[in-house]
């Protein structure tokens, strides 16, 4: 994974920074002193592209445009992350959001991982959640809908769960509870022991999360198997 050396070197449990930050998107250009010479070019470009997206009245047109924008900035971001430069990068942040919008999960995860360990601030582009919460929620919404409709599980949700469970992605307890709840539900048939642990964890994090019936069912099932 691009930037993995940086991530491995600096990875640690991130303190919970999920409190909303009230700040408008930056109007002017803020160029970090340690930024490479081409950073301003890419920054001006991504801000202009975002304005063009917002100006499109049709959501379908926006959705059709975003894959091209993600492709446009991908090589730059790969090189930037590999260089291990440590400064705020709105190009990365806009692309994190666009990658989530088009469900390019692998690229979104790569950007989100780098955003977490380099402490990128999504409020720079007008979001109040941190990068981990944003990325986890983007995947959770799709995975939860799939589970409720009995569709195929979303494989990337497991990767999200692993990050939350290990503490490498810091999200608030209430949202964490829903992450554990969904994983518990998904594993009820294939791995009931793990499912029970995850559902119990969900209850500890949010007592009214509504998994008592499932916990009772798993407890009885496991007791019969002994």
MARROKE-38378 format. One record per atom (N, C-alpha, C): residue in three letters; y, x, z. Coordinates in steps of 0.1 Angstrom, whole numbers, padded with zeros to 4 digits, always signed. Layout:
BEGIN
ALAYXZ...
END
This chain:
BEGIN
UNK-0012+0008+0000UNK+0000+0000+0000UNK+0012+0009+0000UNK+0022+0005-0008UNK+0034+0013-0009UNK+0041+0013+0004UNK+0046+0025+0009UNK+0053+0026+0021UNK+0044+0027+0033UNK+0030+0028+0031UNK+0021+0027+0042UNK+0023+0039+0052UNK+0027+0051+0046UNK+0029+0062+0055UNK+0040+0059+0065UNK+0050+0053+0060UNK+0062+0049+0069UNK+0057+0039+0079UNK+0049+0029+0074UNK+0045+0018+0082UNK+0036+0023+0093UNK+0026+0032+0090UNK+0016+0037+0100UNK+0023+0046+0110UNK+0033+0053+0106UNK+0040+0062+0115UNK+0049+0055+0125UNK+0054+0043+0120UNK+0064+0036+0129UNK+0059+0023+0134UNK+0047+0019+0130UNK+0042+0006+0135UNK+0040+0006+0150UNK+0045-0004+0156UNK+0043-0007+0170UNK+0046-0022+0173UNK+0043-0026+0185UNK+0046-0040+0187UNK+0061-0042+0187UNK+0065-0052+0179UNK+0079-0055+0177UNK+0083-0065+0187UNK+0094-0063+0195UNK+0099-0072+0204UNK+0103-0085+0197UNK+0101-0096+0204UNK+0104-0109+0198UNK+0119-0111+0196UNK+0122-0112+0183UNK+0136-0113+0179UNK+0138-0126+0171UNK+0132-0136+0175UNK+0132-0149+0167UNK+0143-0158+0170UNK+0152-0154+0180UNK+0163-0163+0182UNK+0172-0164+0170UNK+0177-0176+0166UNK+0185-0177+0154UNK+0197-0168+0155UNK+0201-0162+0144UNK+0213-0154+0143UNK+0223-0162+0135UNK+0234-0166+0140UNK+0244-0173+0132UNK+0253-0163+0125UNK+0250-0161+0112UNK+0258-0152+0105UNK+0257-0156+0090UNK+0269-0157+0083UNK+0269-0161+0069UNK+0264-0149+0061UNK+0259-0152+0049UNK+0255-0141+0040UNK+0267-0132+0037UNK+0265-0120+0035UNK+0276-0110+0032UNK+0283-0114+0019UNK+0296-0115+0020UNK+0304-0118+0008UNK+0307-0105+0000UNK+0310-0094+0007UNK+0313-0082+0001UNK+0301-0072+0001UNK+0303-0061-0006UNK+0292-0051-0006UNK+0293-0041+0005UNK+0282-0040+0012UNK+0281-0030+0023UNK+0271-0020+0019UNK+0276-0008+0016UNK+0268+0003+0011UNK+0266+0013+0022UNK+0253+0014+0027UNK+0250+0024+0037UNK+0253+0038+0033UNK+0257+0046+0042UNK+0261+0060+0039UNK+0249+0068+0033UNK+0237+0065+0038UNK+0225+0072+0034UNK+0218+0066+0022UNK+0224+0056+0015UNK+0218+0050+0004UNK+0218+0059-0008UNK+0208+0058-0017UNK+0208+0065-0029UNK+0219+0060-0039UNK+0223+0069-0048UNK+0234+0065-0057UNK+0232+0052-0065UNK+0219+0049-0068UNK+0216+0037-0076UNK+0216+0024-0068UNK+0217+0025-0055UNK+0215+0013-0046UNK+0226+0003-0050UNK+0239+0008-0051UNK+0250-0002-0054UNK+0247-0010-0067UNK+0241-0003-0077UNK+0238-0010-0090UNK+0228-0021-0087UNK+0218-0018-0080UNK+0208-0028-0077UNK+0213-0039-0068UNK+0221-0036-0059UNK+0227-0045-0050UNK+0236-0055-0057UNK+0245-0050-0065UNK+0254-0058-0073UNK+0245-0068-0082UNK+0235-0062-0088UNK+0226-0070-0097UNK+0219-0081-0090UNK+0213-0079-0078UNK+0206-0089-0071UNK+0215-0100-0065UNK+0227-0096-0061UNK+0237-0106-0057UNK+0241-0115-0068UNK+0243-0110-0080UNK+0246-0117-0092UNK+0235-0127-0096UNK+0223-0122-0095UNK+0211-0130-0099UNK+0209-0141-0089UNK+0212-0139-0077UNK+0210-0150-0067UNK+0221-0161-0069UNK+0233-0156-0073UNK+0243-0166-0076UNK+0240-0175-0088UNK+0233-0168-0098UNK+0229-0175-0110UNK+0218-0186-0106UNK+0209-0182-0097UNK+0199-0191-0093UNK+0205-0203-0086UNK+0214-0201-0077UNK+0220-0212-0070UNK+0228-0221-0079UNK+0233-0215-0090UNK+0241-0223-0099UNK+0232-0232-0108UNK+0219-0230-0108UNK+0210-0238-0116UNK+0208-0251-0109UNK+0212-0263-0116UNK+0210-0276-0109UNK+0196-0280-0108UNK+0187-0275-0117UNK+0174-0280-0118UNK+0164-0270-0110UNK+0157-0275-0101UNK+0147-0267-0093UNK+0137-0261-0102UNK+0132-0268-0112UNK+0122-0263-0121UNK+0127-0250-0128UNK+0140-0251-0132UNK+0146-0239-0139UNK+0146-0227-0129UNK+0149-0229-0117UNK+0149-0219-0107UNK+0135-0213-0105UNK+0125-0222-0104UNK+0111-0217-0103UNK+0106-0209-0115UNK+0111-0213-0127UNK+0107-0206-0139UNK+0114-0192-0139UNK+0125-0191-0133UNK+0133-0178-0134UNK+0128-0168-0124UNK+0124-0172-0112UNK+0121-0163-0101UNK+0110-0153-0104UNK+0099-0156-0111UNK+0089-0146-0115UNK+0095-0135-0123UNK+0104-0138-0132UNK+0111-0127-0140UNK+0120-0118-0131UNK+0126-0125-0121UNK+0135-0117-0112UNK+0126-0108-0103UNK+0115-0113-0098UNK+0106-0105-0090UNK+0101-0093-0098UNK+0098-0095-0110UNK+0093-0084-0119UNK+0104-0074-0122UNK+0116-0079-0123UNK+0128-0071-0126UNK+0130-0060-0115UNK+0128-0064-0103UNK+0132-0055-0091UNK+0120-0047-0086UNK+0108-0050-0090UNK+0096-0045-0084UNK+0095-0030-0084UNK+0097-0024-0096UNK+0096-0010-0097UNK+0106-0002-0088UNK+0118-0008-0088UNK+0129-0002-0079UNK+0124-0002-0064UNK+0119-0014-0060UNK+0115-0015-0046UNK+0103-0007-0043UNK+0094-0005-0052UNK+0082+0004-0050UNK+0087+0018-0047UNK+0097+0022-0055UNK+0102+0036-0054UNK+0110+0037-0041UNK+0118+0027-0038UNK+0127+0027-0026UNK+0118+0028-0013UNK+0108+0020-0013UNK+0099+0020-0001UNK+0092+0033+0001UNK+0087+0038-0011UNK+0080+0051-0010UNK+0089+0062-0006UNK+0102+0061-0008UNK+0112+0071-0004UNK+0114+0071+0011UNK+0110+0060+0018UNK+0112+0058+0032UNK+0127+0059+0036UNK+0135+0054+0028UNK+0149+0053+0032UNK+0151+0042+0043UNK+0159+0045+0052UNK+0160+0035+0063UNK+0174+0029+0064UNK+0176+0019+0056UNK+0189+0012+0057UNK+0187-0002+0052UNK+0196-0011+0056UNK+0195-0025+0052UNK+0195-0026+0036UNK+0186-0034+0031UNK+0184-0035+0017UNK+0183-0050+0013UNK+0194-0056+0008UNK+0194-0070+0004UNK+0185-0072-0008UNK+0183-0062-0016UNK+0174-0063-0028UNK+0160-0067-0023UNK+0156-0060-0013UNK+0142-0062-0007UNK+0142-0076-0001UNK+0152-0080+0006UNK+0152-0093+0013UNK+0152-0105+0003UNK+0160-0104-0007UNK+0160-0115-0017UNK+0147-0116-0024UNK+0141-0104-0027UNK+0128-0104-0033UNK+0116-0109-0024UNK+0118-0107-0011UNK+0108-0112-0002UNK+0108-0127-0002UNK+0120-0133-0003UNK+0121-0148-0004UNK+0116-0153-0017UNK+0120-0146-0028UNK+0115-0151-0041UNK+0100-0149-0043UNK+0094-0139-0037UNK+0080-0137-0038UNK+0073-0148-0031UNK+0078-0152-0019UNK+0072-0163-0012UNK+0073-0176-0020UNK+0085-0178-0026UNK+0087-0190-0034UNK+0077-0192-0045UNK+0073-0181-0051UNK+0064-0182-0063UNK+0050-0179-0058UNK+0048-0177-0045UNK+0035-0175-0040UNK+0028-0163-0045UNK+0036-0152-0047UNK+0030-0139-0050UNK+0027-0132-0037UNK+0016-0137-0030UNK+0013-0133-0017UNK+0012-0118-0014UNK+0005-0111-0023UNK+0003-0097-0020UNK+0016-0089-0020UNK+0025-0092-0029UNK+0038-0086-0030UNK+0046-0090-0018UNK+0046-0103-0015UNK+0053-0108-0003UNK+0049-0101+0009UNK+0036-0099+0011UNK+0031-0092+0023UNK+0036-0078+0024UNK+0036-0071+0013UNK+0040-0057+0012UNK+0055-0056+0016UNK+0063-0065+0010UNK+0077-0065+0014UNK+0079-0069+0028UNK+0072-0079+0033UNK+0074-0083+0047UNK+0070-0072+0057UNK+0058-0065+0054UNK+0054-0054+0063UNK+0065-0044+0064UNK+0071-0040+0052UNK+0081-0030+0052UNK+0094-0035+0059UNK+0097-0048+0057UNK+0109-0053+0064UNK+0107-0053+0079UNK+0095-0056+0084UNK+0093-0056+0098UNK+0095-0043+0104UNK+0088-0033+0099UNK+0088-0019+0105UNK+0102-0012+0103UNK+0109-0016+0093UNK+0122-0010+0090UNK+0133-0019+0096UNK+0129-0030+0103UNK+0139-0038+0110UNK+0150-0044+0100UNK+0145-0049+0089UNK+0154-0055+0079UNK+0158-0069+0085UNK+0171-0072+0084UNK+0177-0084+0090UNK+0179-0095+0079UNK+0171-0106+0080UNK+0172-0116+0070UNK+0185-0124+0071UNK+0192-0123+0082UNK+0205-0130+0083UNK+0215-0124+0074UNK+0212-0112+0068UNK+0221-0106+0058UNK+0222-0114+0045UNK+0212-0122+0043UNK+0212-0131+0031UNK+0212-0146+0036UNK+0216-0148+0048UNK+0218-0162+0052UNK+0206-0169+0059UNK+0196-0162+0063UNK+0184-0168+0070UNK+0185-0165+0085UNK+0181-0174+0093UNK+0181-0172+0108UNK+0168-0167+0114UNK+0158-0167+0106UNK+0145-0162+0111UNK+0143-0148+0107UNK+0134-0141+0115UNK+0131-0127+0112UNK+0121-0127+0100UNK+0119-0115+0095UNK+0110-0114+0083UNK+0096-0118+0086UNK+0091-0115+0097UNK+0077-0119+0101UNK+0076-0134+0101UNK+0085-0140+0108UNK+0084-0155+0109UNK+0086-0162+0096UNK+0095-0157+0088UNK+0097-0163+0074UNK+0084-0162+0066UNK+0078-0150+0065UNK+0066-0147+0057UNK+0054-0155+0063UNK+0053-0155+0076UNK+0041-0162+0082UNK+0042-0177+0079UNK+0054-0182+0080UNK+0056-0197+0078UNK+0054-0201+0063UNK+0058-0192+0054UNK+0056-0195+0040UNK+0041-0196+0037UNK+0033-0188+0043UNK+0018-0188+0041UNK+0012-0200+0048UNK+0017-0201+0061UNK+0011-0212+0070UNK+0013-0226+0063UNK+0024-0229+0058UNK+0027-0242+0052UNK+0017-0245+0041UNK+0014-0235+0033UNK+0004-0237+0022UNK-0010-0238+0027UNK-0013-0229+0037UNK-0027-0229+0042UNK-0030-0242+0050UNK-0020-0247+0058UNK-0022-0259+0066UNK-0024-0271+0057UNK-0016-0272+0046UNK-0017-0283+0037UNK-0031-0282+0030UNK-0036-0270+0027UNK-0049-0269+0021UNK-0060-0274+0030UNK-0059-0270+0043UNK-0069-0274+0053UNK-0069-0289+0055UNK-0057-0295+0055UNK-0057-0310+0057UNK-0062-0318+0045UNK-0061-0312+0034UNK-0066-0318+0022UNK-0080-0314+0018UNK-0086-0306+0027UNK-0100-0301+0025UNK-0101-0293+0012UNK-0090-0286+0009UNK-0090-0277-0003UNK-0096-0263+0002UNK-0097-0254-0008UNK-0102-0241-0005UNK-0092-0234+0004UNK-0097-0227+0015UNK-0089-0219+0024UNK-0080-0209+0016UNK-0068-0206+0021UNK-0060-0196+0015UNK-0063-0183+0021UNK-0069-0174+0013UNK-0073-0161+0019UNK-0063-0153+0026UNK-0050-0154+0020UNK-0039-0145+0026UNK-0036-0150+0040UNK-0040-0162+0044UNK-0037-0167+0058UNK-0044-0158+0068UNK-0056-0153+0065UNK-0063-0144+0074UNK-0055-0131+0076UNK-0049-0126+0066UNK-0041-0114+0068UNK-0028-0117+0077UNK-0023-0129+0075UNK-0012-0133+0084UNK-0017-0134+0099UNK-0028-0140+0100UNK-0034-0142+0114UNK-0036-0128+0120UNK-0042-0119+0113UNK-0045-0106+0118UNK-0032-0099+0123UNK-0021-0100+0116UNK-0009-0094+0120UNK-0003-0100+0133UNK-0004-0113+0133UNK+0001-0120+0145UNK-0008-0117+0157UNK-0021-0118+0155UNK-0030-0116+0166UNK-0029-0101+0172UNK-0027-0092+0163UNK-0025-0078+0167UNK-0012-0075+0174UNK-0002-0084+0171UNK+0011-0082+0177UNK+0020-0073+0168UNK+0016-0070+0156UNK+0024-0062+0147UNK+0035-0070+0141UNK+0033-0083+0140UNK+0043-0093+0136UNK+0047-0101+0148UNK+0059-0101+0152UNK+0064-0108+0163UNK+0070-0122+0159UNK+0063-0132+0164UNK+0068-0146+0162UNK+0068-0153+0175UNK+0075-0164+0176UNK+0076-0171+0189UNK+0063-0178+0193UNK+0061-0181+0206UNK+0049-0186+0211UNK+0045-0199+0204UNK+0055-0208+0202UNK+0052-0221+0197UNK+0046-0220+0183UNK+0052-0212+0174UNK+0046-0210+0161UNK+0033-0202+0161UNK+0032-0193+0170UNK+0019-0185+0172UNK+0008-0195+0175UNK+0011-0205+0183UNK+0001-0215+0187UNK-0005-0222+0175UNK+0004-0225+0165UNK-0001-0232+0153UNK-0009-0223+0144UNK-0006-0210+0144UNK-0013-0200+0137UNK-0028-0199+0143UNK-0029-0198+0156UNK-0042-0198+0162UNK-0049-0211+0160UNK-0042-0222+0161UNK-0049-0235+0159UNK-0055-0236+0145UNK-0048-0232+0135UNK-0053-0233+0121UNK-0065-0224+0119UNK-0064-0212+0125UNK-0075-0203+0123UNK-0088-0208+0130UNK-0085-0214+0142UNK-0096-0220+0150UNK-0103-0231+0142UNK-0095-0240+0136UNK-0101-0251+0128UNK-0109-0246+0116UNK-0103-0236+0109UNK-0110-0230+0098UNK-0123-0224+0101UNK-0125-0219+0113UNK-0137-0212+0117UNK-0147-0221+0125UNK-0144-0233+0127UNK-0153-0242+0135UNK-0167-0242+0130UNK-0169-0242+0118UNK-0183-0243+0112UNK-0190-0230+0111UNK-0182-0220+0106UNK-0188-0207+0103UNK-0189-0198+0115UNK-0179-0198+0124UNK-0179-0189+0135UNK-0174-0197+0148UNK-0182-0206+0153UNK-0177-0214+0164UNK-0173-0207+0177UNK-0179-0195+0179UNK-0174-0188+0191UNK-0160-0183+0190UNK-0157-0177+0178UNK-0143-0173+0176UNK-0134-0185+0175UNK-0138-0195+0169UNK-0130-0207+0168UNK-0126-0213+0182UNK-0135-0213+0191UNK-0132-0218+0204UNK-0122-0209+0211UNK-0123-0196+0210UNK-0114-0186+0216UNK-0100-0189+0210UNK-0099-0191+0197UNK-0086-0192+0191UNK-0079-0206+0194UNK-0088-0216+0195UNK-0082-0229+0199UNK-0078-0229+0214UNK-0085-0222+0222UNK-0081-0221+0236UNK-0068-0213+0237UNK-0067-0203+0229UNK-0054-0195+0229UNK-0043-0204+0224UNK-0045-0212+0214UNK-0034-0221+0210UNK-0030-0230+0221UNK-0039-0235+0229UNK-0036-0244+0240UNK-0028-0237+0251UNK-0031-0224+0253UNK-0024-0216+0263UNK-0009-0214+0259UNK-0008-0212+0246UNK+0006-0210+0241UNK+0014-0223+0239UNK+0007-0234+0237UNK+0014-0247+0235UNK+0005-0257+0240UNK+0006-0262+0252UNK-0004-0270+0259UNK-0006-0284+0252UNK+0004-0289+0245UNK+0003-0302+0238UNK+0000-0301+0223UNK-0007-0290+0219UNK-0009-0288+0205UNK-0020-0297+0199UNK-0027-0303+0207UNK-0036-0314+0202UNK-0050-0309+0197UNK-0056-0300+0205UNK-0069-0295+0200UNK-0080-0298+0211UNK-0077-0306+0221UNK-0087-0308+0232UNK-0100-0314+0226UNK-0100-0323+0217UNK-0112-0329+0212UNK-0121-0318+0205UNK-0114-0309+0197UNK-0121-0299+0190UNK-0127-0289+0200UNK-0119-0285+0210UNK-0124-0276+0221UNK-0137-0282+0228UNK-0136-0295+0231UNK-0147-0301+0238UNK-0160-0301+0229UNK-0157-0304+0216UNK-0168-0304+0206UNK-0175-0291+0205UNK-0167-0280+0204UNK-0172-0267+0203UNK-0179-0263+0215UNK-0174-0266+0227UNK-0180-0262+0239UNK-0194-0268+0241UNK-0195-0281+0237UNK-0208-0288+0237UNK-0218-0282+0227UNK-0213-0279+0215UNK-0221-0273+0205UNK-0227-0259+0209UNK-0218-0251+0215UNK-0222-0238+0219UNK-0232-0238+0231UNK-0230-0248+0240UNK-0238-0250+0251UNK-0253-0254+0247UNK-0254-0262+0237UNK-0267-0266+0232UNK-0274-0254+0225UNK-0266-0245+0220UNK-0273-0234+0213UNK-0278-0223+0222UNK-0275-0224+0235UNK-0279-0214+0244UNK-0293-0216+0249
END
